Amino acid sequence: MAIVIVRQLHEDHIQDLCSLYRQTWWAADRTLREVRRMLDHSDIVVGLVDDRDERLVGFARVLTDSIYKAFLLDVMVVESRQGLGLGRYLMETVLHLPELDLVRDIQLHCPPDMVAFYEKWGFSTDLAGTLALRLRRT
């Protein structure tokens, strides 16, 4: 299996991305229209594509000001490819992008069972006395 890193998704990849979202608990209801808009407004997009069939098998995106903060979002690997090291490859790829070299603070949200995975790169649940807050709009 040869995996190619892409920084821009073409239409078939966007369809694959919608399928990836449908396998998640946090984004299963995202529509194709919404996903296109999200991609247009994300600062960094990284896709993992299987070279054999050109299918998107992994994805992550980043919102950032390129100096102080970056938010790593939607780190996903298609279920049939999980456990093969693609998540690790995706994380290594994203965290070593030149666009993030100067960023002081990279944050992400994940469920408790994924904390150990992200700790391998130095992510911590210690928010130095701060709390994450959210305003949810429906």
C-alpha contacts under 8 A as a table, 3 or more apart, distances in Angstrom:
res1	aa1	res2	aa2	distance
1	M	50	D	6.90
1	M	51	D	7.36
1	M	52	R	7.29
2	A	50	D	5.99
2	A	51	D	5.36
2	A	52	R	7.12
3	I	48	L	6.17
3	I	49	V	5.49
3	I	50	D	4.77
3	I	51	D	5.62
4	V	48	L	5.74
4	V	49	V	5.11
4	V	50	D	6.37
4	V	51	D	6.12
5	I	46	V	6.80
5	I	47	G	5.74
5	I	48	L	4.91
5	I	49	V	6.35
6	V	9	L	6.98
6	V	46	V	5.83
6	V	47	G	5.03
6	V	48	L	6.35
6	V	49	V	7.09
7	R	44	I	7.50
7	R	45	V	5.41
7	R	46	V	4.87
7	R	47	G	6.29
8	Q	45	V	6.50
8	Q	46	V	7.22
8	Q	47	G	7.52
9	L	12	D	7.85
9	L	13	H	5.38
9	L	14	I	6.14
9	L	47	G	7.25
10	H	13	H	5.33
10	H	14	I	6.32
11	E	14	I	5.05
11	E	15	Q	6.41
12	D	15	Q	5.13
12	D	16	D	6.29
12	D	55	R	7.65
13	H	16	D	4.88
13	H	17	L	6.02
13	H	55	R	6.57
13	H	56	L	5.46
14	I	17	L	4.87
14	I	18	C	6.31
14	I	32	L	7.76
14	I	35	V	7.67
14	I	36	R	7.46
15	Q	18	C	5.18
15	Q	19	S	6.54
15	Q	32	L	7.38
16	D	19	S	5.03
16	D	20	L	6.27
16	D	55	R	6.90
16	D	56	L	5.78
16	D	57	V	7.95
17	L	20	L	4.87
17	L	21	Y	6.24
17	L	56	L	6.91
17	L	59	F	7.55
18	C	21	Y	5.09
18	C	22	R	6.34
18	C	30	R	7.21
18	C	31	T	7.21
18	C	32	L	6.43
18	C	35	V	7.20
19	S	22	R	5.06
19	S	23	Q	6.81
20	L	23	Q	5.45
20	L	24	T	7.14
20	L	76	M	7.23
20	L	77	V	7.53
20	L	78	V	6.04
21	Y	24	T	5.37
21	Y	27	A	5.38
21	Y	28	A	5.17
21	Y	29	D	7.78
21	Y	30	R	7.00
22	R	25	W	7.93
22	R	27	A	6.60
22	R	28	A	3.90
22	R	29	D	6.77
22	R	30	R	7.65
23	Q	28	A	6.29
23	Q	79	E	7.80
24	T	27	A	5.72
24	T	28	A	5.50
25	W	28	A	6.06
27	A	30	R	5.64
30	R	34	E	6.29
30	R	35	V	6.62
31	T	34	E	5.15
31	T	35	V	6.15
32	L	35	V	5.09
32	L	36	R	6.21
33	R	36	R	5.27
33	R	37	R	6.42
34	E	37	R	5.14
34	E	38	M	6.10
35	V	38	M	4.93
35	V	39	L	6.14
36	R	39	L	5.18
36	R	40	D	6.29
37	R	40	D	5.08
37	R	41	H	6.42
38	M	41	H	5.26
38	M	42	S	6.14
39	L	42	S	5.24
39	L	45	V	7.37
42	S	45	V	6.71
42	S	61	R	6.67
42	S	62	V	6.34
42	S	63	L	5.72
43	D	61	R	7.54
43	D	62	V	5.89
43	D	63	L	5.18
43	D	64	T	6.47
44	I	61	R	5.39
44	I	62	V	4.95
44	I	63	L	6.72
45	V	59	F	7.61
45	V	60	A	6.17
45	V	61	R	4.48
45	V	62	V	6.63
46	V	59	F	5.71
46	V	60	A	5.38
46	V	61	R	6.09
46	V	90	L	7.85
46	V	94	V	7.07
47	G	56	L	6.59
47	G	57	V	7.57
47	G	58	G	5.59
47	G	59	F	4.45
47	G	60	A	6.62
48	L	56	L	5.78
48	L	57	V	5.56
48	L	58	G	4.64
48	L	59	F	6.15
48	L	90	L	7.30
49	V	54	E	5.71
49	V	55	R	5.41
49	V	56	L	4.42
49	V	57	V	5.60
49	V	58	G	7.02
50	D	53	D	5.95
50	D	54	E	5.22
50	D	55	R	5.47
50	D	56	L	6.51
50	D	57	V	6.56
51	D	54	E	5.27
51	D	55	R	7.70
56	L	59	F	7.59
57	V	77	V	5.70
57	V	78	V	5.21
57	V	81	R	7.19
58	G	75	V	7.62
58	G	76	M	5.46
58	G	77	V	4.20
58	G	78	V	6.18
58	G	86	L	7.24
58	G	87	G	7.50
58	G	90	L	7.23
59	F	74	D	6.99
59	F	75	V	5.76
59	F	76	M	5.30
59	F	77	V	6.59
59	F	90	L	7.43
60	A	72	L	7.25
60	A	73	L	6.08
60	A	74	D	5.18
60	A	75	V	4.37
60	A	76	M	6.47
60	A	90	L	7.44
60	A	94	V	7.72
61	R	72	L	6.01
61	R	73	L	5.31
61	R	74	D	6.29
61	R	75	V	7.23
62	V	70	A	6.48
62	V	71	F	5.47
62	V	72	L	4.62
62	V	73	L	5.87
63	L	70	A	5.59
63	L	71	F	5.21
63	L	72	L	6.79
63	L	73	L	7.86
64	T	67	I	7.79
64	T	69	K	5.73
64	T	70	A	4.13
64	T	71	F	6.30
65	D	68	Y	6.44
65	D	69	K	5.98
65	D	70	A	6.67
66	S	69	K	6.84
66	S	70	A	7.07
66	S	99	E	6.57
66	S	100	L	6.18
66	S	102	L	6.66
66	S	103	V	5.52
67	I	100	L	7.75
67	I	102	L	5.34
67	I	103	V	4.22
67	I	104	R	6.30
68	Y	102	L	7.87
68	Y	103	V	5.18
68	Y	104	R	5.06
68	Y	105	D	6.00
69	K	103	V	5.97
69	K	104	R	6.31
69	K	105	D	4.94
69	K	106	I	5.84
69	K	107	Q	7.63
70	A	100	L	7.86
70	A	103	V	6.78
70	A	105	D	6.32
70	A	106	I	4.67
70	A	107	Q	6.23
71	F	106	I	5.73
71	F	107	Q	4.87
71	F	108	L	5.67
72	L	75	V	7.54
72	L	106	I	6.88
72	L	107	Q	6.06
72	L	108	L	5.06
72	L	109	H	7.98
73	L	108	L	6.31
73	L	109	H	7.47
75	V	87	G	7.75
75	V	90	L	7.95
76	M	87	G	7.20
77	V	81	R	6.60
77	V	82	Q	6.06
77	V	86	L	6.89
77	V	87	G	6.26
78	V	81	R	5.57
78	V	82	Q	6.46
79	E	82	Q	5.26
81	R	84	L	6.10
81	R	86	L	7.38
82	Q	85	G	7.28
82	Q	86	L	6.95
82	Q	87	G	7.41
83	G	86	L	7.44
84	L	87	G	7.97
85	G	88	R	5.27
85	G	89	Y	6.24
86	L	89	Y	4.88
86	L	90	L	5.98
87	G	90	L	5.05
87	G	91	M	6.18
88	R	91	M	5.15
88	R	92	E	6.15
89	Y	92	E	5.16
89	Y	93	T	6.07
90	L	93	T	5.10
90	L	94	V	6.20
91	M	94	V	5.21
91	M	95	L	6.01
92	E	95	L	5.34
92	E	96	H	6.10
93	T	96	H	5.46
93	T	97	L	6.47
94	V	97	L	5.47
95	L	100	L	6.92
96	H	100	L	7.11
96	H	101	D	7.17
97	L	100	L	5.62
97	L	101	D	6.82
98	P	101	D	5.15
99	E	102	L	7.51
100	L	103	V	5.23
103	V	106	I	7.06
107	Q	123	F	7.81
110	C	114	M	6.16
110	C	115	V	6.82
111	P	114	M	5.64
111	P	115	V	6.99
112	P	115	V	5.46
113	D	116	A	7.16
114	M	117	F	5.32
114	M	118	Y	6.71
115	V	118	Y	5.36
115	V	119	E	6.12
115	V	124	S	7.89
115	V	125	T	7.95
116	A	119	E	5.06
116	A	120	K	6.89
117	F	120	K	5.92
118	Y	121	W	5.80
118	Y	122	G	7.05
118	Y	123	F	5.62
118	Y	124	S	7.93
119	E	122	G	4.90
119	E	123	F	4.67
119	E	124	S	6.08
120	K	123	F	7.25
124	S	127	L	7.56
126	D	129	G	7.57
127	L	130	T	5.30
127	L	131	L	6.81
